[in-house]
Amino acid sequence: MNGIKMLMTVVLLSPMLLTQAAVNPPDQNLLVQHYSMVSGRDGVKRETTFTERVYRRNDQVWTEREIGGSGVADEHDHSGHNHPDAGSSPMWVRRQADGSLDARLIERHQRRTIKVDSQYYGNIGFNGNWGSTFYLSDPQSLKNMRAVGPVKDGVQLYESKRGELTVRVGWDVKGQYPRRVESFDAHGSARRQTSVRVIAAPPVLPWKTLAGYAEIDYSDLLD
């Protein structure tokens, strides 16, 4: 991730942009669309797409995947097991006063929140990074990228290259989120793309609908 030799054609990251990301970030309601493609040595191309809704307020973030035509995940458990499905269960993450994270999976059909301690984050596909959770792309990672050109239509483009991998981030300066993130290799055998747009806020924020839910620990569900 180095672009220092391209100073004649590249505008370096402004410290002001990072400062704005850390102070009073605006509330956001976002629709996040993910796409990935991998072309294997066997000649088979595998593509994956999914969509999430993300609501962020102050020191908390709610992420919920859209399933089918219902708009949100249908969490009915047809398998008979007692383990939460990290893919379809909404995740609610709050940052505590000491900087630690309170991460929970939400199971509406069982009316319970499942607190996940940090040693189990890998089990549910959570990286434990507050920056990438709240902002979708950690603003601190922009320090390791180069800013390409000036801000255009409210977006600053960043790019980094490491070996054969190129990563580009279109950062919404005012909104403090990436409108677009893409990565691809030089051979065209792998590509990931995330597109983000603002949506209307829900009538009631989802974490305000949890009154009466039981609270359990993820470790209690392990075999």
N, C-alpha and C positions, 0 to 999 in steps of 0.2 A: 504494500500500500504506500508507494512512494511516488510523488510527482514533483519533487523539489527541483529537478532539472528542467521543468517545463514552466518556469516562472514567467517567461515572456508571453505565454499564451494562456496562463491559468491564474485566476484570482484566488489567493489563499483564503482559508476559512476565517471569517471575521469573528473575533472574540465576542462581539456584541450579540451575534446570533446564539452562541452558547449561553450567554448570560440571560437572554430572553427566555431560553428553554428552561432555565432553572428557577426563574422568579415569576410567580403568578401565571402559570400556564392556563390557558382558557379551557373551560369545560368543552367537551366534544361528544357528539353522537355520530358514530362512524360505521359505514358499511365497508367491510374489508373482503376483497375477492382474491383468492389465492389460486395460482396455477403453477404446476411443475411438470416438466417433461424430461424423461431420461430415455436415451436410445442405447440399448444394451448391445453387447458384442454378438448376441444371438440374432440381431437384426430386428428385435421387437422394440417398438416404441411404447413406453408407458406414460400415460398422462393422468394427472390428478387435479381436480378442481374442487374447491369448497368455499363457502362464504360464511363470514361471521359478522355479528353486530357487536360493537364495542361502545360502552358508555363509560366515560371517565368524569369524575368529579373530585376536586381537591385531592385527597390521598387515597382514592379507591377507584378500582376499575372492574367492570363487569364484562366478560367475554362470553358470547353465546353463539354456537354454530346454528346455521339454518339447515333444517333437514326436510327434504321433500318439498311439498307445496304449502306446508303449514306456516312457514316463515320462521319458526323456532324449533328447537329440538324436541322430538317426541321421546320422552324418557321412560316410557313403559317398558318394564323389564320382562322379556319373554323367555329368558334363559334359566330362570330359577335360582341364579346365584345372587349373592349378597354384596358383590363388589360393584363400586360405581364405575360407570363407563366414562372415562376421562375425555373421550372424543365427543360424546353427545351431551354430557352434563355441563351446564354453565359453570364458569369459574369466577369467583369473587375474590379479589386480592386487595387488601388494605395495608397501607404503610403505617406502622406504629410510630409513636413519638420518638422512640430510640432508633428508628431506621429499620427495624426488623419488619418482616412481612407476615401477615396473617392471610394464608391462602386456603380457600375452601371450595370444594365442589358442592353443587346444589342438586339435590334430587327432589324434584317437585312431587313425583308420584308417591314418594315415601315421606314427604314433608320433613326433610332433614337437611342440615348442612354438615359437611364432612370436613373437618379441619385437617389439613395435610402439613405435617412438620417437614422441615427442610430436607431431612434425610430420605424422604420419599418423593421429592419433587421429580426425580427422574422417572418414577413409575407413572406419573400422570403427564409427562411431556412438558413440564414447566421448568424453565431455566433459572428461575429465582432472581432474575435481573429486573429491578424496578424500572430502570430507564426504558428497556425494550418493552416492558409490560404497559407502562403508562403512555409512552410516546409512539409505540409500535416499532420505532427504530431508536436506539439509545442515542441521544444527542452527543454524548461523549465520544461515540464511535466516529462521529464526523471529524474529530480532530485528526484522525488517521487517514482522511480522505482529502482530496483537493476539490475546491470549489471551481466549477467550470463556468466562466463568464459571469455576467451580472444577474441579479434577481430579475426574473421575467414573469409577468402575470402572477406575482406574489410567490413564485417558486424559485428556490436556489438549487441548482443541479450540482451534485457531488459525484465524484467517480474515484474508484481505486482499482488497481490492477495488481494481482499477485500471481506470478507465473502465467498460466493460461486462463485464469479466472478474472473476469471483469465484473465489478459491482457498481451500479448506479442508483442514486437516491435523489428523487425530486422532493425537496423539503419545503413544505408550506411554512413560510417564515412567520406569518401572523398566527396561523392556527396551531403551529407547533406539532405537526405530524407529517409523515411522508405521504404525499399523494401517490407516489409510485416508487417501488423498489424492484429492481431486476438484477439478476446475476446470470451469467452465461459463460461457457467455456469457448475456447478458440475453435474447436472442432464442430460446434453445433450439436454435441451429443447430450448436453444437459442445459436446462434453462429453468429458472424460477422467476415468477413475476407476481407482485402484489400491487393491487390497485385499491385506492382508498378514496371514498367520497363522504361528504357530510350528509346526514339524514336527519329527519325530525326526531326530537326527543320523544320518548314514550310518555303516555299520559301519567304513568306512575313509574318512577325509577325501580328497577327490578329488586334491588336489595331492600326496598321498603315494603315488599310483599311477603317478607319472611317471618312475620309475627306468628308465633305458635309453632315454628319449626323446631324439631329436636336438634341438638348439637352433639355430634359424636366425633371421635378421632379416627383418622384413616387407619391407624395401626390396629384398631379394634376389629377391622374387617379382614385383616390378613389371616390366611390359613396357618 
